[in-house]
Amino acid sequence: MEGAAQTLVTNAGQMLSGEYQLLRGVGGEVAELRYDMATMNALLRMQSEADEGAVDHFSREWMNQLRELAYDSEDCVDLYKLRIKSRPNDGLRAWLRRLLETLMPRRRLAGEISELRARAAAISERHARYGINRDALRRSPFISAPPMLASAQALRLANDPAAEHQKLVGIDVQASTIVERLKEGEPKRRVFSIVGFGGLGKTTLAMEVCRRLEAEFPCQAMVSVSQAFEPGRDLKALLKRVLEQVAKVKTENQRGVTEQDTVLEGIDCLDDEKLADKLNQCLENKRYLIVIDDVWTIRAWGAIQPKLSDNNCGSRIIVTTRIETVAKACSSVTIRGQYIHQMQRLNPKDSKELFLSRTFGNKDCPEKLEAVMCNIIKRCGGMPLAIISIASVLAGYTSPGSEDKWERIFKSIGSQMESNPTLEGMRQIITLSYNHLPHELKACMMYLSLFPEDYEIDKYRLLCRWIAEGLVQEKRGLTLMEVAESYLDELVSRSMIELRASLTYYWKTESCRVHDMLLEVMVCKALESNFVSLQGAGYVALSYDRIRRLSIHGGEDMRPQSVEQCRKKTADHGIEGMKVEHVRSLSMFQHKGQNLLNQLHKFTLLRVLDLEGCEELTDHQMRYICRLYLLKFLSLKGTNISVVPPEVGKLEHLQTLDIRGAPVCGLPEAVTKLHKLERLQVCGRFHPPHVWILPRGLKKMKALRELGFTILGNDVEVAKELGELEQLQELTVYIDTRSTDDNVHQAANNSLGKLYSLRRLIIGDVVEDEESLKFLHDLTTPPQLLRFLMFAGSIGGLPQWVGSLTYLVQFNMSWGRLVGDQLFDALCELPSLKTIGIEQMCYVDTELVARARHRFPELTYLRVACNFETPNIIRFEEGTMPKLETLLFNFNYYDKEIIGIEHMTSLKEVQLWGWKNNRTLRTALEQLKDENLRRQRKSINQFQIVVNY
């Protein structure tokens, strides 16, 4: 289920080769173990894909035993790598010495493999003895629909204006927006999608829209598709439900006589095609509005859509779905874009109103419950289903003295969802999205349970950890990082992960977040399958047998802080043998773990060590880390270490090394021995004392894909070696032009021309001399696949080759000292450019003008963030930047001005930075407000104004 067996199949195959055959009999045992593990992997995958509830408790226990065997087998392989396998640099003498020294460990390993095979045989016999039925693990093609109707009904009742003590909460603006778009006078039938995670109220919103449009669309129907929909089996029933609603009983008002429409006669005998014909006859010359609720696949929509003909009467279809790719496939495309509405969460005010209406009947909350109520509402994260469900539980505990009950429910929402019948519907709706995931994405989703609630996870930190844990499968023609990115994109598309982006001085950063209710479900599943072990506040009562992935969270109740405390805690709960020797991943979000840090050497099988922000880590403890031979991911970001010892070169499996934000002065030359290293991040921004001066031997690091921040000194050989890093996709390099000569500059240009895979490049000068980067004009073959480019230094006008970068998406520049039209003339024709960042001293002329000839066909974000006096004015001529959506302009405390904002017709947001007492900033703010009023009068799209003082 977690990928343990799948990883082992690959590792065991490696054990069959070479030196492993030297121990007689082991080769055959490993081959058999490999076959056993392949079978285990198949069975674990079947359990992962089995229907919810199809696996009984007995089968689940058998699968847990199988999973632990897979983990232990993988540990056996890792111990072989750690204690027996020869090192790549061993000579003949070292190889013979190691062969003799490891004779006993080899014999012991042979015995362990035999024991593992015996355990596998025992588990198989137990399976046969107790008659476990493997059919229960198969995904049924006839999945019964989950009990969503009750939960949807609860949402509708809570938002029903006609219901007693209830009113519409939080979706009025969203409903009005959709109504306006649906009423746009176009005779062609249009399809509008509402997309969002389960429980946000998509169905409720669609029903409210239908209610408001009863006069414009008298012919309405609403049907649910659900995850279980199978066109060959269910299409007829769906069409029948639509037909029954549009061909309903009619009332003849004048005589008061009701007539039953004869169109429904004999429909049970019709096949799909004839039923569709009868439906379209009924819809002929009628303006209909049909809601297709809960669509999960493009295939389902592909079967439904052709059956609803376009009668050119201005008809509309609303589709609700959790999956963005499905929404895009369903929605109509117009000049204004696709008809897609992203479901919005309730804001804090509406969340509180909904909670109070369900708990206290719109009365005020007692003062003693106010604090815990706010915490509960925050945990619900604007999800109406969660608010209503939890409020329904608490509605029975509103009398004085209920504070403890509310606190207990708040702290145990995850377990409450498993046991409380009132919360069962919410759990099932949330779990439905997880159950619908492909097998390989389920482990990636559960992995998020390692991170604390409300934690912002850096995108690439998460992806690199997935890869290091073996959760990302190889695919032909793609790197593991590309596969991992596709996994994340799919989870974002399914609304299970929220991806947030922000533009920094250098480039766009992205972080991931998971809704608290979904995280609770993931924690429950991860703990149940021993996928993770959590320590800290909220998990102090939990104990574990064998820990595989350990995450230490913060909080006042945080404990234990040492391995001994772990063992004592386990013994106190009557469970023996909690061994950190089996831990393969350690994450510390509680940074008061000095005792634990002193015992890092006991984590012998560790692959992932994430100590980001752990300020208590010392240089002394680095010696323990450098003994963790199997490490693949090591993050020391934001720690206080000042030295990375040469012993780091022994970590031959290391793929990621991140020391950004740590006061480390350079890196040892031994880093060049890390031949598997793919991602090396030295510091977060350019700060000369902490930047790595590129050494000779760099060419040996063939696997490098990310390298930053670095300095290229006066060494031609190093400049040449840089061009041999053929896999490099991201490079941040500063040239020390005080010491480098023309030969180094020419070699650097030649190397840049060889980096065909390069996607992101920052190149700057250590000192801010005028035209220090002018040698870049001589670059004849720039990397054509560049997506991001930043110059951090004076270059004497942009090189001509910048205009040839057809894939460039973002351009940043600082200290360029450009004037006139040097900047926009060079960039205005780039077909993919979306973002321009004008930073410190990039532009030193008084007025920056976006002229009519500056097309910028795709530009959406212009950031003028420099703190200096120039440019004083930014001017937009009519016709320039037609797609610009966001403008940022930094006034600081200088007199500055924005002219021509009325020509920016696509503008959605203007951000003003500066001092609060800046007179010209206040004037610009008033001008922007006036422009918004003008747009409002003319029914033109307005923009949001954000001021950061």
N, C-alpha and C positions, 0 to 999 in steps of 0.2 A: 504493500500500500504506500509506503513512504519512499520507495525506490531503493531500499537496502539490498534486496535480492537482485535487482537489476544491475546495480553497481558491482555486486559481487561476481556476477557472471563474467563481466569484463575483467575484473581483477584476477579471478581464478584462471582465466585463460592465459593471462600473463605468467602465472606461476608455473604453467606447464612447460615453459621454454627454458633453455639453457641450463644454468647451474642447478635449478631445482631437481633436475634428473639425477644429479650426483648422489642424492640420497635414495637408495634403492627402495622401490615400492611406493614412494611418495607420489610420483608422477601419476600412477594409475589411480591412487586415492583422490588426488586433486581432480582428475578427470571425472570421476564418479560424483565427487562433491559438486563440481560445476553443473552436471546434469541435474542433481538434486536441487540446486539453487535456481536453475531455470524453471523447474517445476514449481518451486515455491513462489517465484516471481509471478508465474501465470495464475496461481491460486490467490495470491495477495491482490493481484489486479482484478480478478473476478469479484473478490469481496468489495474492492473499492467501487466497482461499477454495479454491484448488486442493488436491487430496489431497497429503498428505505423501509426497514422493518422486515425484509425478507430473510435476513440472517438471524437465526434464533440465538439464545444465549450460549447454548452448547457449541454451536458452530463458531460463534465469535471467540470463545475461549480457545478452541482449537486453532483458530487463525492467529490469535495472540501468541500462542506457543510457537507457531510457525514463523511469525515475524521476529520473535526474540532469537530463534535459531538462525535466521538470516542475518540479524545483527551480529551475533556471536561469530558466525562464519566470516563475516567481513572483518571483524576484529582480528581474527586469525590471520587473514591475508595481510592486514596492516602490520601486525607484529612480525610477520615474515619480512616485510619491507624494512622494519625498524631494526631488527636484531640480526638478520641473517643475510639479506641481500647485499651483494658487493656494491660499492660506491662507483660511480662513473669514472672517477679519477684514480682508482686503485691500479697500481702496477702489478706485475706478476707476483712479486714478493709479498706485497700487501694482500693480494688475492689469496695466496696460499696460506698466509698467516690467519686471515679471516676464516678460511675454510676449516682450519684446525680449531680455532677458538670457538667456532659455532657448531662444533660437532654435537655437543650435548643439546643445545637449543634446537638443532635440527631433529634430533631424535624425539625431543619433547614435542616439537611441532607435528611430527608424524603421528604421535599418540593423540594429540589434540584433534587432528583431522579425523582419525579413526573414531574418536568420541563423538565428534559432530555428525559423522555418518551414522553412528549408532543411534544418536538422538533423532535424526531424520527418520530412521527406520522405525523407532518407537512411536513417533508421532503418526507415521503412516499406519502402523498397526492399530493405534488408538482410533484412528479415523475409521478403519474397517470394523473394529470391534464394536464401536458404538453406533455404527450405521449412519454416519453423517451424510446427508444427501447433497451432492455437489450441485444438483439442479437449483437449489435455493440460492446459489451464488450467481446464477445467470441473470443478466438483465432481461426482464420480460419485455416483449414488444407491446404488451397490453398493460402499460402502467396505469394504475388507477389514479385519477386526478386527486390531488391533495385537497383536504377540507378547507379550501380558501373562501368558500362562499360565506361561512359564518363570520370570518374575520372581515371580509368586505362589507357584510351586513352591519357589523359593529361600527365600521368606519362611516357607513352611510347614515346610521342612526345618530352617530355623534355629530354629523355635519348636516343633518336634515333640518331645514328651517322650520318645518311644520311640526317636528317632534317637540314634545313638552320639555321645557327647560334646556333645549338645545338650539344652536344656531350654527350657521356656516362659519367655520373658523379657518382662516389662513389661506384659502384658495380663491378668494374673490378676484384678486388682481390677475391671477393666472387664468381663471375662467374667462374674464373679460378680454384678455389678450387673444385667447384662442377663438372666442366668439367673433371678434373683429376680423380675424384672418379668414375664418370660414365664411363670413358674409361678403367677402370681397367678390364683386360682381363679375364672375367669369363662368360662362355656360359649361365649360368642360369640367368633367368630374375630377375632383382633386382628392388626394389621400393625405391625411395629416397624422403624424405619429406623435405620441406622448411616450417618452422614454425615461426610465428611472428605476432605481432599485425597488425590490418588493417592500411594501408597507408604507411607501411615500404617499399613497392616495391617488394613483393613476386612474383607477376605475371610478373612484368617487368624483374626480375632476371631470372625467368623460361624461358621467351621468348628469353632473351639474350643467355642463355645456349643452347637453341635449335638452334639459329642462328649459334653459333660457332661449333655445332656438325652436321651440315647439311651433311658434307661429310661422316662422320662415320655412321650417321643414316638418310639415305635418305627417309625413311618412317616415317613421323611425323604427329602428330595431337595434337590439344589443345582444350579442352572443359571445360566449367565452370559448377560446380555443384550447388553452392550457398546454402544459408540457407533454401531456399524453397524446396529443393529436396525431393521428395517422391518416393521411388523406384517403387511402383506399378503404379504410374502415369507418372513418368519422365524418367525411365530407358530406355525405347524404344527410346525416342527422343535423349538421350545422345549417345546411341550406333549408332544411325543413323548419328549424327554429326561426330562421329569418323570415321565411314565407308566412309562418303562423302569426308573426307580429305585424308584418306590413299588410296582410289581408285579414285584419281583425274585424270585429262586429261594427257595423256602421249604423248610425242613428239618423233618421230623417226627421229633422227638427220640426217641420211644419205640421206633420200629422202625428208625430210621436211614435212612429212605428220603427222597430228595429229589424234589420235584415241581416242574415248570415250570408257572408260572401261564399259563393259556391266554388271559388277557386281552390279551396282546401280539399274538395272531394277527391278521393282516390289517390292522394299524394303518397301514401305508404307503398303503393305498387310501382312507383316510378323510380328509374335509376337516376344517377347523378346528372346526366346530360338533360334528360327530360324534366327533372326537377328544376334545374337551372333555367331552362326555357320558360317554364311556368312562372318562375320567380321574376324573370325579366319582363314577361308579359304583364305581370302585376305592377311592375315598377315603371312601365312605359308611360311617358309624359308626366311623370311625378318627380318632384324634387325631394330626393330621399337623403336621410342621414343615418348611416349604419355604423355602429361601433363594433369592431372586431377586437375583443379584449384578450390580453394575455397571450400574445403570439411569441413563440420561442424560436422558430426556425424560418429561414428564408424559404425552405421547401414547403412549409405549411402555407405561407403567404402565396407562394407560386401556384398552389392548388386552388386557393380561395379566390384570388383576384380576378382570374378570367371569367368566373361565374357571375360577377357583378358588372353588368354592361354599363357603358357610358351612354346615357340617353340625352346628353347635351341640355340638361335642365338645371345645371348648376348644382348637381348632387355632390355630396361629400361623404367620405369614409374616414373614421377615426380609428387608428390602430394603437393599442397600448402594448408596450413590450419592455422588458428589462435590458435588452441587448441593443447597443447602438448600431451595430452592423445590420441588424434586422430592421431597425427604424429607417436607416438610410435606404435599404432595399425597397421598403414599402412606400416611402414618401415621394410625393410629386416634386418636381424641380421647376422653379420659376425664376424670373429675373431677380427676385429678392432672395433667392436661395431655396433650400428645401423646406418643406412644411414639417419641421421637427420642433417639438417643445421639450426642453429638458426640465423634468419635474424638479421643482424647488422644495427644499426643506422648509419647515415652518421656522419663522424667526423666534427669538426668545419670548417676545410678548405674546404671540399667538400660541406658542407652545404652553405657556403658563395658563392662558385663557382656556385652552382645550383641557388641560389637566384639571383645573379647578371645576370646570363644568361637569366632568366625569366623576370627580371625587367628592366635591362638596355642593354640587348643584348650583354652581356659579356664586356660591358664598365665598367670603375671604378665607384664606388658610389661617389656622391658629398660629400665633406667633411662635410657639414652641416647635412647630413642624416646618416653619418657613425655610430654615437652613437646609434640612434634608430634602425638602421638596425641590429647592433650587438645584441641589446635586443630582437628583433623579432626573429632572428636566434636562440638565446638561448631558447626562448619560444617554438620554433618549435621542439626542442629536437632531431634533426637529423631525423625527419620524413619527407621523400620526399614529400608526399602528402600535408602536412601542409605548407612546404616551397613553393611549386609550387602554391598552392591555394592562400596563402596570397600575394606572389609576384605578382600573376596575378591581384589582386586587386590594389596593389600599382603601378603597371606598368603605370597606367593612371595618376599618380601624381608624375612625375619626374621633373617637371619644377621648377625653383627657387621659393621659398616661400611655398613649400609643407611640411615643417617640422611639422607644426601643424596638418595637415591631417594625416601624418604618426604616430604622437604621439597619436592622437585620436583613430586610428585603433588599435595600439598596446595595448592601455589601455582597449579597448572594444572588444577584439577578441571573447569573449564568446557571447555577444549580436550580434556581426557581423555575427557569424555563424547561428544565428536564422533568420536574416533579409537580409543578402547580398546574392543574387543568386549565385555569384561566389564561395562562401564558403559553399553553401548548400550541394554539393556533399561530401565535406570533413566531414561535420557534420553527414550526413547520414551514411557514412562508419564507422565513429567512434561510432555512436549510435547503429549500427547494433550489435556490440558485447554486449552492454548493454541489448538490447532487447532480445537477445538470452539467457540471464541468467535465471535460475530458480527463482521463485518468492522470495524465502527467501534470495537469494544473492543480489537482487537489492537494498534492503535497506542497506545491508552491504557495497555495493559499493558506494551508495550515501553518506554514513556516512563519507567517505574520504573527502568530500567537506568541512568538518569542519576544516581541516588542511591547512595551507598556502601552496602556490606554492613552490616547491623544498624542502619541509620539509621531513626529514628522520623520519619515524614513527617507534618506537620500536615495534617489532612484538607483544610481550605480552601486551604491553600497549594498542594496538589496540584491541586485542582479549578480554581482560578484559573489555574494554569499550563496545564492542559489547554485551557482556553478561549482563553487568549492565543495558544497555538500553533495554534489552528484545528482541534483534534482533536475538538471537540464539534459535532455537527450540529444545525442548527435543527429544532425540531419545533413544529408549530402548537399554540398554547395554552400553551406552556411557555417559561420563561426558559432561557437557556443554562446557568445555575447549576442549575436543576432537572433539566435533561437530564444534566448532568455528575454530579449526585448519583445519578441513576438508573443511570448507568454504574458508579459505584463500588458501589452496592448490588448490582448484578448480579455484579460481580467478587468481592465479599464472599460472596454467596450461593454462588458456585462454588468457594469455599474457596481462591481464588487470592491474595486479600489478607486479611490479618488486621487487623481494626479494633479498636483498644483505646480505652477511654473512661476518663476520670478526672474527678472533680468538684473544681473549684477554688473559691476564694473567691467568684468571680463566677458561672461557669457550667461546664457539662460541656465538656471539651475531648476531641477525638478525634484519634487518630493512626493511620497506616497502616504496616504492615510486610509484607514479602514473605519467604517462606522462602528461605534462602540457595541451595538447590539450584535452585529456580525462578528466582531472580535470575540464576544462572549461565546458564541456558538463555536468558533474556531478553537478557542481555548478548551472547551469541553471535549471536542473531538480529538484534539492533540493530546490531552492528558489521558483520555480513554485508551488510546493506541500507543501510549508511551513514546509519542513522537517528540514531546518536550517535557522538561521538568522545570517548574517555576518556583522560585524562592523570593520572599519579600512580603510586603504588606498585601494582605488579601490571600496569601498562599501559605501562611505560617502553619496551618493545620495539616498541610499535605505532606505525605512521606512517599518515598519511592524505593524501588528495589534497585534496578540498574538504570543509571542515568545515561542517556545518550546525548541529549542537547540540554544544556543547563543555562538558564537565563535568570539573572539576579536583578530583581526590580527594587525600587526604592520605597521609602515610606518609614514611618516611625516604628512600625512593627518589624522592620527589616531584620531578619536573621535566617540562617546562620551566616557568620562571617568567616568561618574556617571549615576545613575538611573534617576536623575532629568534632566540631559542633554538628556537622551534617550527620556523622556517624552516631553521635549521642542522641540527636533528635530522632533518628531512625529507630534506635534501640528503644527510646521512650515510647514509640508507637508500636512496638512489638514486631517490627520487620527488620530482619537482619540483612547485612550484606550490601548496603548502599555504597557502591564503589565508583569513585570518580575516575578510576583507571579506564573505564569504558566511555567516558565523555568524549564526544567528537566535536562538540561546539560549545564554547563558553562566551556568553555575552554579559557584560556588567553595566547595568544602568544605575545601580547603587554604588557610589564611589567611595564607600567607607569599608572597603574589604581588604585591609592591609594584610591580615592573617592569611586570607585566601591567596593573595598575590605572592606571598612567601612560599606557597606550596604548589606553584604552577608546575614544578617538575613532576608532580604526581599525575598530571593529565597527559599520559604518554601517547594516547591515540588522538590527540587534539588535531583537528583539521582547520577549524575556524576559531580564531581568538580575536574578539572585538572588544577593545578596551577604550573606545572613543570617549573622550572627556574624563577619563579616570586620572585625576590630578595626583593621586597618591602613588601612582606607579613611579618607581625610582630606577636610576641607572643600574643599581645593584641587581634588581629583579630582571633586568634584560638578559642576564646570563642564563636564567631559567628558560626564558622564552627561546633563546637560541639553541636549546637542547630539544625543543619540540620538533623533531625531525620531519613529522608528517604534515606540518602546517601548510595550508594552501592559501589561507586568508589571514592577514595580520593587520589590524588597524590600531595604531597608536596615536590617532588624530586627537589633538587637544590635550595630550598628556604633558607631563613636565620633564620627560626624559631629555637629556642634553647630548647623549652619545648613543650612536648605534654601533655596537662592537663588531670587529671583523668576523666574529663567529657567526654572524648572520648569514655568511656565505655557505654555511652548512645546511641551510633550509632549502634543499634542492627541489622540493615540490612546491615552493611558494609561487603563487600566481598573482597575489595582490599585496602590496606593501604601501600603507598610507601613514605618513608621519606629518601631515599638514597641521599647522598650528602648534607643533611641539618645538621647543627651542633647541633643535638639533643643528649643529654647525657642520653641514656637509654629510657625506656618507663615505664609508670605507671602500677602498678599491675592490674588496671582496664581494661587493654587490654584483660585480660583473660575472661572478660564478653562478648567479641565479638564472640559469638558462631557461627555466620555465616561467619566469616572471613576465606577466602580461601588463600589469598596471602598477606604475611607480609614481606616487604623488608625494612630492617632497614638501611643498609649502603652499598655502592657499592663495598667496599673492606675492609679488616680487619684493623680497627683502634680502639684499645681498649676503648678509652673514649666514643665512639659513638656506641658501640655494646651493644645489649640488653642482660643482664644477665637473663637467663631463670628463671622464678619464679615458685613457687608452684601454683597449679591451672591450669597449662598448659594443663592438660588432658581434661579440659572442652572445649577446642578449637578443637572439633572433626572434624570440616570442613576444617582445615588447609591442604593445598596442597603444599604451598611454604613457607619456613621459612629461612631467612638469613638476616644478619649475627648475630650470637648469641654466647654467652659464657655459658658453663656448669660449674657452680661452685661446691663447695664441699658440695653437697646436694644429698644424695642417693635418696630421694623421687622424686626430680625433674628428676634425671636420669631415674627413673622407669616410671614416667609419660610420658616422651618422647616416650616410646614404645607404648603408647595408642593412638597416633595420626595415626590411621590406614590409613587415606587418604593421608598421606604425600608423595609427589613425589619429592620434592626438599628440601634439608637440608644443611645449612652451619653452622657448629658448631665448636667452638674452646674450647679445654679443658685447664683449668688453672691448669696445673700439679704441680704448686708450692704449691697449697693448697689441691688438690684432693687426696684422698687415694685409695687404691686398691678396696674398696667396691664400690666407685663411678665408677671406671673403669669397674668393673665386671657388674654393673647395666647398664652402657652405652653400653657395648657389648650385653647384653641381649636385650636391647631396640632396637638396630640396627638390631638384628636378627628378631624382630617382625615387622619391617617396610617393609612389603611385596610389597607395592606399590612404594617404593622408586626408582626413576629413576636417580636423580643427587645428588651426595654427595660430599661435601668438608668437610674434617675433619682435624683440625690442632691443634697446641699448641700455647697458648698465649705467652710463652717464647720459645727461641730456644735452649732448653737443648738437649744434646745428648740422643737419643733413648727415647725421652719423649712420643712417641706414640707406644712404643713397646707392650703395652697391647693389641693392635689390633691384634696381632698374635694369641690371644686366642679367637678371634671371630669365633665361630663354625658354625653359619648359616648366612652367609652374605646375603644381599638382592640380590636375583638372577636376578632381572630385571634391575639392574643398567645399564644405558647407558653412564653415565659420572662419573668419580671418580678422586678426587684429594686429595693427602696427602700434607699437609703444615707443615712439621715437621720431625724430625729424627725418624726413625722407626726400624732401625737395619736390613735393608734388607726388600724387599717386602714380605708381608705375603703369605703363600702358597695358601690361598683361592682366591687371585687375579686371579690366572690361571683358576679358575672355572667360571669366569664371562663371559659366552658365548655371552651375549648381549652387552657387553661393546664396545662403539664406540669411546670414547675419554678418554685418561688417561693423567693427569697432575701431576707434583710433584715439590715441592720446599723444600729446607732445609733438604732433605733426606740423604745427604752425602753418596750416594751409590758409590761403587767402582767395578772394574772388570766387570764381566758379570751379576751382580746382577739385573740390570734393564732389559736388553733385554732378558735374560734367562726366566724371569718371565712372559714376555708379548708376546713373539714371536709366541705362538701357538693360541692366542685368535682369534676366527674365524670372529669376527665382528669389530675388532679394526681398525679404520681408521686414528686416529690422536693421536700423542704423543707430549706432551708439556714438555720440560725439562727446568725448570725455575731456579731461584736463588739457588745455592748450592745443587741442586738435585744430581749432579754427581761431585765428587771431585777427581777422578783419572785423570791421564794425558791424556790417550787415550781412547776414546769411540769407540768401534768396533762393527759394525753390521756384524756378522760372517755368513758364508754360511749356517750354521744350523739354523740361526734365520729367519724363513720362513716369518712371517708377511704376511699372505695370502691376507689381504685386506687393508693394510696400504697405505695411499695416502699422508699423511702430517706428516713431522717430523720437529718439531720446537725446536731448541737448542738456547734458548734466554737468558741464564744466563749472567749477566754482569761481572762475576768473571773470574779469569784466567783459571780455569779448566772447561771443558776439553780443552786442547790445540789442540788436533787432533781428527777429526772424520774420521773414516776409514770404507769404504764399501767393503766387499768381494764379489766376483762374486756369484750370485745366491740369495743374500739377498734382501729383500724388492722389489719384482718384479713389484709391482704396484705403487711404490712411484712416486708421481707427483710433490710435492712441498717440497723443503728443505729450511729451514731458519737457518742461522748460524750467531751468534753474535760474532764478533771479538772484539768489544769495542776498547780499545787501546792496547790489548795484542797481542803477537805473536801466531798466530793460523794457522791451515792448514786443508784442505780437501783433502783426499786421496781416490782414487777408484771411482771417479765420473763417469768414463767410464762404470762402471757396472750398472749404474742406467738407464736402457733402456727406462723406461716409463716416465722419468722426463720431466716436462713441464715448471717448474719455479724454479729458485734458487734466494733466497733473502739473501743478505749480509748486515749485520748491522755493524757499527763501525765508528771510527774516520777517517776523510778524509786523514790524514797524516799517517795512519797506513800502514807501508810498506808491511806487510804480507797480508793485505786485498787487496792491489793493485796487489800483486803477484797472489793471488787466482782469482782475476777478470780476469787477463790475461790468466790463465790456463783454466778458464771456456770458454773464447772466443776461445781458441785453440781447446777445445773439441767440441765446436759448429761447427767450420770449418771442423774438422774431420768427424763429423756426416753429414755435408752437402755434403762432397765428397762421402760418402758412402750411400747417400740417406736415412739416418736414421733421425728419428724425432729429431729436435733441441729443445732447451728449451730457455725460456726467462730469462734474467738476470736483476735483480732489486737490486739497491744499495741504501741503506738508511744511509746517513751520520749523 
